[in-house]
Amino acid sequence: MKNIYSGLVAILLMGMVLLPQDKVTAGNKDRSGQAGAAELLINPWARSSGWGGVGTSCGHGLEALFTNVAGTGFTKGTDIIFSYTNWLKGSDVNIMAFGLSQKLGSNGGVLTAAVMSMTFGEIDVTTVGQPDGGAGSFKPSYMNINLAYAKAFSNSIYGGLAIKLVSESISDASATAIAIDAGIQYVTGEKEQIKFGIALKNVGAPMHFSGDGLSFRGVIPTHDNANDQFTVEQRSATYELPATLRIGASYDFYIGEMHRITLAGNFNSNSFSKDQFILGLEYSLKYYLQLRAGYTYQSGMFSADLGERGTVFTGPSLGFTVSVPFNKEKESGLAIDYSYRATNPFSGTHSVGIKFNF
């Protein structure tokens, strides 16, 4: 056990050391836009996004796959989640996510598999001769496939590791890569009300596109006027993955046996965008109802210039969960999650999720 825990700690520390120095310091606006696979920074789960994804220290269950994979180790049985996100309402971008977490015996840890699919609708094909379209359409798509394992190494320490397959494609070109997440959560206090967490996300090799869309045909004139055709494939530039270091802490305030208020804070150090500070608050009425609110701050976000802001999100996020327990002792049941993230422009981002746990 101690060896496995030490290995996870080593992974996190090595990741921080092996990343180039300009990535570790992060928050460098001069590097904004130089990374790809930005969908890795999108939280597709309605529950954790309702308070800004602040759950690096306190995210538990399958939803923790985005905030800190170590939190999936708190799964007590089986978690199944279906989630739908209307991303930047009015942009016709939609996100579908499905995940399954399964506890493997009393001391076997938790295995999690999840898929996130992002669609953009139909886009007209344009050419030099037909700049206004008319040559058909295509449907870009992004997909992330996650396989994770997390385990409780003691009553206080949880650790996890996730491997992600990242895929981006259009009709005639695609790019793929493998990324790794690793995280640790520490729980302490008389009622386990104090929590700390650290997670390193999206560490992997650079991506690049390839396919027929990057090739063209040409003709080589010959001395006998028998022109020979040939195909030239262009090499696309590579781009980095948006590596992120997340550090968080939270405290639970218990009011009697029915009520809990959790105050959580988070710092996100982003390699290719501005650093973020997140503050979140959650109220829980036993298993039945949770209300959440969060605020995400980054430098320049109050500027009227969108380029200076670097994001369309304006900071606030809200969410709630309504649960119907099947078995209170095993904490099994059905839950419906909703979250809203404010934006300018667009009409916000809306997420709805259904969770079964048994």
C-alpha positions as a Markdown table, in Angstrom:
| # | Residue | x | y | z |
|---|---|---|---|---|
| 1 | Met | 0.0 | 0.0 | 0.0 |
| 2 | Lys | 2.7 | 2.4 | 1.0 |
| 3 | Asn | 4.6 | 1.6 | -2.2 |
| 4 | Ile | 1.6 | 2.4 | -4.4 |
| 5 | Tyr | 0.9 | 5.6 | -2.5 |
| 6 | Ser | 4.6 | 6.6 | -2.9 |
| 7 | Gly | 4.3 | 5.9 | -6.6 |
| 8 | Leu | 1.4 | 8.2 | -7.0 |
| 9 | Val | 3.2 | 11.0 | -5.2 |
| 10 | Ala | 6.2 | 10.4 | -7.4 |
| 11 | Ile | 4.0 | 10.7 | -10.5 |
| 12 | Leu | 2.7 | 14.0 | -9.4 |
| 13 | Leu | 6.1 | 15.4 | -8.5 |
| 14 | Met | 7.7 | 14.1 | -11.6 |
| 15 | Gly | 5.0 | 15.6 | -13.8 |
| 16 | Met | 5.6 | 19.0 | -12.2 |
| 17 | Val | 9.3 | 18.7 | -12.7 |
| 18 | Leu | 9.3 | 17.2 | -16.2 |
| 19 | Leu | 6.9 | 19.8 | -17.7 |
| 20 | Pro | 8.9 | 22.6 | -19.3 |
| 21 | Gln | 9.5 | 25.5 | -16.9 |
| 22 | Asp | 7.3 | 27.9 | -18.9 |
| 23 | Lys | 4.4 | 25.4 | -18.4 |
| 24 | Val | 5.0 | 25.0 | -14.7 |
| 25 | Thr | 4.8 | 28.7 | -14.0 |
| 26 | Ala | 1.7 | 28.8 | -16.3 |
| 27 | Gly | -0.7 | 31.6 | -16.6 |
| 28 | Asn | 1.4 | 33.1 | -19.4 |
| 29 | Lys | -1.0 | 35.0 | -21.6 |
| 30 | Asp | 1.6 | 35.1 | -24.4 |
| 31 | Arg | 1.1 | 31.3 | -24.7 |
| 32 | Ser | -2.7 | 31.5 | -24.9 |
| 33 | Gly | -4.1 | 29.8 | -28.0 |
| 34 | Gln | -0.9 | 27.8 | -28.6 |
| 35 | Ala | -2.4 | 24.5 | -27.2 |
| 36 | Gly | -5.0 | 22.3 | -28.7 |
| 37 | Ala | -7.5 | 19.8 | -27.4 |
| 38 | Ala | -9.2 | 22.6 | -25.4 |
| 39 | Glu | -12.1 | 20.2 | -24.8 |
| 40 | Leu | -10.0 | 18.6 | -22.1 |
| 41 | Leu | -10.6 | 21.8 | -20.0 |
| 42 | Ile | -14.4 | 21.4 | -20.3 |
| 43 | Asn | -16.3 | 19.9 | -17.4 |
| 44 | Pro | -19.1 | 17.7 | -18.9 |
| 45 | Trp | -20.6 | 16.7 | -15.5 |
| 46 | Ala | -23.6 | 18.7 | -14.2 |
| 47 | Arg | -23.0 | 18.1 | -10.5 |
| 48 | Ser | -19.4 | 19.2 | -10.2 |
| 49 | Ser | -19.7 | 22.1 | -12.7 |
| 50 | Gly | -22.5 | 23.6 | -10.6 |
| 51 | Trp | -20.0 | 25.2 | -8.3 |
| 52 | Gly | -17.3 | 25.9 | -10.8 |
| 53 | Gly | -15.4 | 22.6 | -10.7 |
| 54 | Val | -14.0 | 23.5 | -7.3 |
| 55 | Gly | -14.0 | 19.9 | -6.0 |
| 56 | Thr | -10.3 | 19.1 | -6.3 |
| 57 | Ser | -10.3 | 18.3 | -2.6 |
| 58 | Cys | -13.9 | 17.2 | -2.0 |
| 59 | Gly | -15.3 | 15.8 | -5.3 |
| 60 | His | -16.5 | 12.3 | -4.7 |
| 61 | Gly | -17.8 | 9.6 | -7.0 |
| 62 | Leu | -17.7 | 9.5 | -10.8 |
| 63 | Glu | -18.0 | 13.3 | -11.2 |
| 64 | Ala | -14.6 | 13.6 | -9.6 |
| 65 | Leu | -13.1 | 12.2 | -12.8 |
| 66 | Phe | -12.8 | 15.8 | -14.1 |
| 67 | Thr | -11.8 | 17.6 | -10.9 |
| 68 | Asn | -9.5 | 15.0 | -9.3 |
| 69 | Val | -9.5 | 11.4 | -10.3 |
| 70 | Ala | -8.6 | 10.4 | -6.7 |
| 71 | Gly | -12.2 | 11.3 | -5.7 |
| 72 | Thr | -13.6 | 8.4 | -7.7 |
| 73 | Gly | -12.1 | 6.2 | -5.0 |
| 74 | Phe | -15.0 | 7.2 | -2.7 |
| 75 | Thr | -17.5 | 5.2 | -4.8 |
| 76 | Lys | -19.3 | 2.8 | -2.5 |
| 77 | Gly | -20.9 | 0.6 | -5.1 |
| 78 | Thr | -21.8 | 1.4 | -8.7 |
| 79 | Asp | -22.2 | 4.9 | -10.1 |
| 80 | Ile | -23.8 | 5.4 | -13.6 |
| 81 | Ile | -24.2 | 8.9 | -15.0 |
| 82 | Phe | -25.7 | 10.3 | -18.2 |
| 83 | Ser | -25.0 | 14.0 | -18.8 |
| 84 | Tyr | -26.0 | 16.5 | -21.5 |
| 85 | Thr | -24.5 | 19.9 | -21.9 |
| 86 | Asn | -25.7 | 22.7 | -24.2 |
| 87 | Trp | -22.4 | 24.4 | -24.5 |
| 88 | Leu | -22.5 | 28.2 | -25.0 |
| 89 | Lys | -26.2 | 28.2 | -25.8 |
| 90 | Gly | -26.8 | 29.6 | -29.3 |
| 91 | Ser | -23.5 | 28.1 | -30.7 |
| 92 | Asp | -25.1 | 24.8 | -31.6 |
| 93 | Val | -22.4 | 22.9 | -29.7 |
| 94 | Asn | -23.5 | 20.0 | -27.6 |
| 95 | Ile | -21.7 | 17.6 | -25.3 |
| 96 | Met | -22.8 | 14.1 | -24.3 |
| 97 | Ala | -21.1 | 12.2 | -21.5 |
| 98 | Phe | -21.5 | 8.8 | -20.0 |
| 99 | Gly | -19.6 | 7.2 | -17.2 |
| 100 | Leu | -19.6 | 4.1 | -15.0 |
| 101 | Ser | -17.7 | 3.6 | -11.7 |
| 102 | Gln | -17.5 | 0.2 | -10.0 |
| 103 | Lys | -16.0 | -0.6 | -6.6 |
| 104 | Leu | -13.9 | -3.8 | -6.8 |
| 105 | Gly | -14.5 | -5.6 | -3.5 |
| 106 | Ser | -13.9 | -4.2 | -0.1 |
| 107 | Asn | -10.2 | -3.3 | -0.6 |
| 108 | Gly | -9.9 | -3.5 | -4.4 |
| 109 | Gly | -10.3 | 0.1 | -5.3 |
| 110 | Val | -12.6 | 1.6 | -7.9 |
| 111 | Leu | -12.5 | 1.2 | -11.7 |
| 112 | Thr | -14.0 | 4.0 | -13.8 |
| 113 | Ala | -14.8 | 4.2 | -17.6 |
| 114 | Ala | -16.2 | 7.3 | -19.2 |
| 115 | Val | -16.8 | 8.8 | -22.7 |
| 116 | Met | -17.3 | 12.4 | -23.6 |
| 117 | Ser | -18.5 | 13.3 | -27.1 |
| 118 | Met | -18.6 | 16.9 | -28.4 |
| 119 | Thr | -20.5 | 17.7 | -31.6 |
| 120 | Phe | -20.7 | 21.0 | -33.6 |
| 121 | Gly | -23.6 | 20.3 | -36.0 |
| 122 | Glu | -23.2 | 20.5 | -39.8 |
| 123 | Ile | -20.7 | 22.9 | -41.4 |
| 124 | Asp | -20.7 | 23.9 | -45.0 |
| 125 | Val | -17.7 | 22.8 | -47.2 |
| 126 | Thr | -16.1 | 25.9 | -48.8 |
| 127 | Thr | -13.5 | 25.9 | -51.5 |
| 128 | Val | -11.6 | 28.6 | -53.4 |
| 129 | Gly | -14.1 | 28.3 | -56.2 |
| 130 | Gln | -17.1 | 28.1 | -53.9 |
| 131 | Pro | -16.3 | 30.4 | -50.9 |
| 132 | Asp | -20.0 | 30.6 | -49.9 |
| 133 | Gly | -20.5 | 26.8 | -49.7 |
| 134 | Gly | -22.6 | 24.6 | -51.9 |
| 135 | Ala | -20.1 | 21.7 | -52.0 |
| 136 | Gly | -21.7 | 19.7 | -49.2 |
| 137 | Ser | -21.2 | 19.7 | -45.5 |
| 138 | Phe | -19.2 | 17.9 | -42.8 |
| 139 | Lys | -19.6 | 17.2 | -39.0 |
| 140 | Pro | -16.6 | 17.8 | -36.8 |
| 141 | Ser | -16.5 | 15.7 | -33.6 |
| 142 | Tyr | -14.3 | 15.5 | -30.5 |
| 143 | Met | -14.2 | 12.4 | -28.3 |
| 144 | Asn | -12.4 | 11.6 | -25.0 |
| 145 | Ile | -12.4 | 8.1 | -23.6 |
| 146 | Asn | -11.3 | 7.8 | -20.0 |
| 147 | Leu | -10.2 | 4.7 | -18.0 |
| 148 | Ala | -9.3 | 5.4 | -14.4 |
| 149 | Tyr | -8.4 | 3.5 | -11.2 |
| 150 | Ala | -8.5 | 5.0 | -7.7 |
| 151 | Lys | -8.0 | 3.5 | -4.3 |
| 152 | Ala | -8.2 | 4.3 | -0.6 |
| 153 | Phe | -4.6 | 3.7 | 0.8 |
| 154 | Ser | -5.7 | 4.6 | 4.3 |
| 155 | Asn | -8.6 | 6.2 | 6.2 |
| 156 | Ser | -7.3 | 9.6 | 5.1 |
| 157 | Ile | -5.5 | 9.2 | 1.8 |
| 158 | Tyr | -7.0 | 8.5 | -1.6 |
| 159 | Gly | -5.1 | 8.3 | -4.9 |
| 160 | Gly | -6.0 | 7.8 | -8.5 |
| 161 | Leu | -4.7 | 7.6 | -12.1 |
| 162 | Ala | -6.5 | 8.0 | -15.4 |
| 163 | Ile | -5.5 | 7.4 | -19.0 |
| 164 | Lys | -7.4 | 9.3 | -21.7 |
| 165 | Leu | -7.6 | 8.8 | -25.4 |
| 166 | Val | -8.2 | 12.1 | -27.1 |
| 167 | Ser | -9.6 | 12.1 | -30.6 |
| 168 | Glu | -10.5 | 15.1 | -32.9 |
| 169 | Ser | -11.8 | 14.6 | -36.4 |
| 170 | Ile | -13.4 | 16.1 | -39.4 |
| 171 | Ser | -14.4 | 14.3 | -42.6 |
| 172 | Asp | -10.9 | 14.0 | -44.1 |
| 173 | Ala | -8.5 | 14.6 | -41.2 |
| 174 | Ser | -8.0 | 13.5 | -37.6 |
| 175 | Ala | -5.7 | 13.7 | -34.6 |
| 176 | Thr | -5.3 | 11.4 | -31.6 |
| 177 | Ala | -3.2 | 11.4 | -28.4 |
| 178 | Ile | -2.9 | 9.8 | -25.1 |
| 179 | Ala | -3.1 | 11.9 | -21.9 |
| 180 | Ile | -2.6 | 11.0 | -18.2 |
| 181 | Asp | -4.2 | 12.4 | -15.1 |
| 182 | Ala | -3.1 | 11.7 | -11.5 |
| 183 | Gly | -4.4 | 13.0 | -8.2 |
| 184 | Ile | -4.4 | 12.7 | -4.4 |
| 185 | Gln | -7.0 | 13.6 | -1.8 |
| 186 | Tyr | -6.4 | 13.9 | 1.9 |
| 187 | Val | -9.2 | 13.8 | 4.5 |
| 188 | Thr | -8.8 | 14.7 | 8.2 |
| 189 | Gly | -10.8 | 16.0 | 11.1 |
| 190 | Glu | -13.0 | 14.5 | 13.8 |
| 191 | Lys | -15.9 | 14.3 | 11.3 |
| 192 | Glu | -13.6 | 14.1 | 8.2 |
| 193 | Gln | -14.7 | 17.7 | 7.5 |
| 194 | Ile | -11.2 | 18.9 | 6.4 |
| 195 | Lys | -10.1 | 18.0 | 2.9 |
| 196 | Phe | -7.1 | 18.8 | 0.7 |
| 197 | Gly | -6.4 | 17.7 | -2.9 |
| 198 | Ile | -3.9 | 18.0 | -5.7 |
| 199 | Ala | -4.3 | 16.9 | -9.3 |
| 200 | Leu | -2.1 | 17.0 | -12.4 |
| 201 | Lys | -4.2 | 16.8 | -15.6 |
| 202 | Asn | -3.7 | 16.4 | -19.4 |
| 203 | Val | -0.1 | 15.4 | -19.5 |
| 204 | Gly | 0.8 | 13.8 | -22.8 |
| 205 | Ala | 2.6 | 13.9 | -26.1 |
| 206 | Pro | 1.8 | 16.6 | -28.7 |
| 207 | Met | -0.9 | 16.0 | -31.2 |
| 208 | His | -1.0 | 16.6 | -35.0 |
| 209 | Phe | -3.6 | 16.2 | -37.7 |
| 210 | Ser | -3.2 | 13.8 | -40.6 |
| 211 | Gly | -5.4 | 12.5 | -43.4 |
| 212 | Asp | -6.6 | 13.1 | -47.0 |
| 213 | Gly | -7.6 | 16.6 | -46.2 |
| 214 | Leu | -3.9 | 17.5 | -46.0 |
| 215 | Ser | -3.0 | 16.1 | -49.4 |
| 216 | Phe | -3.4 | 17.3 | -53.0 |
| 217 | Arg | -2.6 | 16.0 | -56.5 |
| 218 | Gly | -0.2 | 17.5 | -58.9 |
| 219 | Val | 1.2 | 16.9 | -62.3 |
| 220 | Ile | 4.9 | 16.4 | -63.4 |
| 221 | Pro | 5.4 | 17.4 | -67.1 |
| 222 | Thr | 7.6 | 14.9 | -69.0 |
| 223 | His | 9.6 | 15.2 | -72.2 |
| 224 | Asp | 7.1 | 13.0 | -74.1 |
| 225 | Asn | 4.2 | 15.2 | -72.9 |
| 226 | Ala | 2.8 | 12.2 | -70.9 |
| 227 | Asn | 2.1 | 14.1 | -67.7 |
| 228 | Asp | 2.6 | 12.0 | -64.5 |
| 229 | Gln | 0.3 | 12.6 | -61.6 |
| 230 | Phe | 1.5 | 12.5 | -58.0 |
| 231 | Thr | 0.1 | 13.1 | -54.5 |
| 232 | Val | 1.6 | 15.4 | -52.0 |
| 233 | Glu | 0.8 | 15.1 | -48.3 |
| 234 | Gln | 1.4 | 18.2 | -46.2 |
| 235 | Arg | 2.6 | 17.9 | -42.7 |
| 236 | Ser | 0.6 | 19.7 | -40.1 |
| 237 | Ala | 2.1 | 21.5 | -37.2 |
| 238 | Thr | 2.0 | 19.8 | -33.8 |
| 239 | Tyr | 0.3 | 21.3 | -30.8 |
| 240 | Glu | 0.6 | 20.7 | -27.0 |
| 241 | Leu | -2.1 | 19.4 | -24.7 |
| 242 | Pro | -3.4 | 21.9 | -22.1 |
| 243 | Ala | -1.7 | 20.6 | -19.0 |
| 244 | Thr | -3.1 | 21.8 | -15.7 |
| 245 | Leu | -2.2 | 21.6 | -12.0 |
| 246 | Arg | -5.1 | 21.9 | -9.6 |
| 247 | Ile | -4.8 | 22.5 | -5.9 |
| 248 | Gly | -7.8 | 22.7 | -3.6 |
| 249 | Ala | -9.1 | 22.7 | 0.0 |
| 250 | Ser | -12.5 | 22.5 | 1.6 |
| 251 | Tyr | -14.2 | 22.5 | 5.0 |
| 252 | Asp | -17.6 | 20.9 | 6.0 |
| 253 | Phe | -19.8 | 22.7 | 8.5 |
| 254 | Tyr | -22.4 | 20.3 | 10.0 |
| 255 | Ile | -25.6 | 21.7 | 11.5 |
| 256 | Gly | -27.3 | 18.9 | 13.3 |
| 257 | Glu | -27.7 | 15.6 | 11.5 |
| 258 | Met | -29.6 | 16.9 | 8.5 |
| 259 | His | -27.7 | 19.9 | 7.2 |
| 260 | Arg | -24.2 | 20.4 | 5.8 |
| 261 | Ile | -22.5 | 23.5 | 4.3 |
| 262 | Thr | -19.2 | 23.0 | 2.4 |
| 263 | Leu | -16.9 | 25.9 | 1.7 |
| 264 | Ala | -14.3 | 25.0 | -1.0 |
| 265 | Gly | -11.5 | 26.9 | -2.7 |
| 266 | Asn | -9.4 | 25.9 | -5.8 |
| 267 | Phe | -6.3 | 27.2 | -7.7 |
| 268 | Asn | -5.8 | 26.1 | -11.3 |
| 269 | Ser | -2.4 | 26.6 | -12.8 |
| 270 | Asn | -2.9 | 26.4 | -16.6 |
| 271 | Ser | 0.0 | 25.9 | -19.0 |
| 272 | Phe | -1.5 | 27.7 | -22.0 |
| 273 | Ser | -4.1 | 30.1 | -20.4 |
| 274 | Lys | -4.5 | 32.3 | -17.4 |
| 275 | Asp | -4.5 | 30.9 | -13.9 |
| 276 | Gln | -7.8 | 30.6 | -12.2 |
| 277 | Phe | -9.0 | 31.0 | -8.6 |
| 278 | Ile | -12.4 | 29.3 | -7.7 |
| 279 | Leu | -14.5 | 29.7 | -4.6 |
| 280 | Gly | -17.5 | 27.4 | -4.1 |
| 281 | Leu | -20.3 | 26.9 | -1.6 |
| 282 | Glu | -22.6 | 23.9 | -1.3 |
| 283 | Tyr | -25.6 | 23.3 | 1.0 |
| 284 | Ser | -26.8 | 19.7 | 1.5 |
| 285 | Leu | -30.1 | 18.6 | 3.1 |
| 286 | Lys | -29.1 | 15.0 | 3.9 |
| 287 | Tyr | -29.3 | 12.9 | 0.7 |
| 288 | Tyr | -32.3 | 14.7 | -0.7 |
| 289 | Leu | -31.2 | 18.1 | -1.9 |
| 290 | Gln | -28.0 | 20.0 | -2.6 |
| 291 | Leu | -27.7 | 23.6 | -3.7 |
| 292 | Arg | -24.4 | 24.9 | -5.2 |
| 293 | Ala | -22.8 | 28.2 | -6.2 |
| 294 | Gly | -19.4 | 29.1 | -7.4 |
| 295 | Tyr | -17.3 | 31.9 | -8.7 |
| 296 | Thr | -14.2 | 31.6 | -11.0 |
| 297 | Tyr | -11.8 | 34.5 | -11.3 |
| 298 | Gln | -8.9 | 35.0 | -13.7 |
| 299 | Ser | -6.9 | 38.1 | -14.6 |
| 300 | Gly | -8.6 | 40.5 | -17.0 |
| 301 | Met | -12.0 | 38.9 | -16.8 |
| 302 | Phe | -13.7 | 42.2 | -16.1 |
| 303 | Ser | -12.3 | 43.8 | -19.3 |
| 304 | Ala | -14.8 | 44.8 | -22.0 |
| 305 | Asp | -12.3 | 43.5 | -24.5 |
| 306 | Leu | -12.9 | 39.8 | -25.1 |
| 307 | Gly | -9.4 | 39.3 | -26.2 |
| 308 | Glu | -8.1 | 40.7 | -22.9 |
| 309 | Arg | -10.6 | 38.6 | -20.9 |
| 310 | Gly | -9.5 | 35.4 | -22.6 |
| 311 | Thr | -12.8 | 33.7 | -21.8 |
| 312 | Val | -16.5 | 34.1 | -22.5 |
| 313 | Phe | -17.3 | 32.9 | -18.9 |
| 314 | Thr | -18.1 | 35.8 | -16.6 |
| 315 | Gly | -17.5 | 33.9 | -13.3 |
| 316 | Pro | -20.7 | 32.8 | -11.6 |
| 317 | Ser | -22.0 | 29.2 | -11.7 |
| 318 | Leu | -25.1 | 27.7 | -10.1 |
| 319 | Gly | -26.4 | 24.2 | -9.7 |
| 320 | Phe | -28.6 | 21.8 | -7.7 |
| 321 | Thr | -29.2 | 18.1 | -7.1 |
| 322 | Val | -32.4 | 16.4 | -6.2 |
| 323 | Ser | -32.1 | 12.8 | -5.0 |
| 324 | Val | -34.5 | 10.0 | -4.4 |
| 325 | Pro | -32.9 | 7.4 | -2.1 |
| 326 | Phe | -33.7 | 3.7 | -2.7 |
| 327 | Asn | -31.7 | 2.5 | 0.3 |
| 328 | Lys | -30.6 | 5.0 | 2.9 |
| 329 | Glu | -28.2 | 2.7 | 4.6 |
| 330 | Lys | -26.3 | 2.0 | 1.3 |
| 331 | Glu | -27.0 | 5.5 | 0.0 |
| 332 | Ser | -28.3 | 4.1 | -3.2 |
| 333 | Gly | -30.8 | 6.0 | -5.4 |
| 334 | Leu | -31.6 | 8.2 | -8.3 |
| 335 | Ala | -30.4 | 11.8 | -8.6 |
| 336 | Ile | -31.0 | 14.6 | -11.1 |
| 337 | Asp | -28.3 | 17.3 | -11.5 |
| 338 | Tyr | -28.4 | 20.7 | -13.2 |
| 339 | Ser | -25.8 | 23.4 | -13.6 |
| 340 | Tyr | -25.6 | 26.8 | -15.2 |
| 341 | Arg | -22.4 | 28.7 | -16.1 |
| 342 | Ala | -22.8 | 32.4 | -17.0 |
| 343 | Thr | -21.2 | 33.7 | -20.2 |
| 344 | Asn | -21.0 | 36.9 | -22.2 |
| 345 | Pro | -21.6 | 36.6 | -25.1 |
| 346 | Phe | -24.0 | 33.6 | -25.7 |
| 347 | Ser | -26.7 | 32.6 | -23.3 |
| 348 | Gly | -24.8 | 30.6 | -20.8 |
| 349 | Thr | -23.9 | 26.9 | -20.6 |
| 350 | His | -26.5 | 24.5 | -19.3 |
| 351 | Ser | -25.9 | 20.9 | -18.1 |
| 352 | Val | -28.3 | 18.2 | -17.0 |
| 353 | Gly | -27.4 | 14.9 | -15.6 |
| 354 | Ile | -29.0 | 11.7 | -14.3 |
| 355 | Lys | -27.1 | 9.6 | -11.8 |
| 356 | Phe | -27.9 | 6.1 | -10.6 |
| 357 | Asn | -25.9 | 4.7 | -7.6 |
| 358 | Phe | -26.5 | 1.3 | -6.1 |
